[in-house]
Amino acid sequence: MVRLIIKDLAKAKGLNQSQLQLKAGVTAQLLNRYWNNHTSSVALEQLDKIARALDVLPGDLIVRDGGKEESVA
């Protein structure tokens, strides 16, 4: 399973949710869902806006949670 680490990256850069929302130019509702991992899908365009605001690559916003990984083979 994967999860977003937007909250962790933002806090490391000294940004709260409201500040990041304004800097990224996304809606408060969308950022709140992503910030708290209350979503099962993400819009790539919105993820890119957030990544740019945090000065990271979009892939840096996503991590694989611990636990048993499924084989793709």
GIVENDA-V154929 format. One record per residue. SS is DSSP state (hx for helix, st for strand, lp for the rest). PHI is phi in radians with two decimals (NA if undefined). Layout:
SS:PHI
SS:PHI
This chain:
lp:NA
st:-1.97
st:-2.53
st:-1.56
lp:-2.06
hx:-1.03
hx:-1.03
hx:-1.09
hx:-1.17
hx:-1.12
hx:-1.10
hx:-1.12
lp:-1.71
lp:1.33
lp:-1.92
lp:-1.63
hx:-1.07
hx:-1.13
hx:-1.11
hx:-1.16
hx:-1.03
hx:-1.19
hx:-1.14
hx:-1.45
lp:1.28
lp:-1.98
lp:-1.27
hx:-1.09
hx:-1.11
hx:-1.11
hx:-1.10
hx:-1.06
hx:-1.10
hx:-1.20
hx:-1.02
lp:-1.74
lp:0.99
lp:-1.79
lp:-2.67
lp:-1.90
lp:-2.57
lp:-2.28
lp:-1.56
hx:-1.04
hx:-1.09
hx:-1.22
hx:-1.08
hx:-1.12
hx:-1.07
hx:-1.17
hx:-1.06
hx:-1.08
hx:-1.13
hx:-1.63
lp:1.03
lp:-2.34
lp:-1.44
hx:-0.94
hx:-1.13
hx:-1.23
hx:-1.49
st:-2.13
st:-2.28
st:-1.56
lp:-1.21
lp:-1.13
lp:1.98
lp:-1.24
lp:-1.56
lp:-1.55
lp:-1.39
lp:-1.68
lp:-1.16
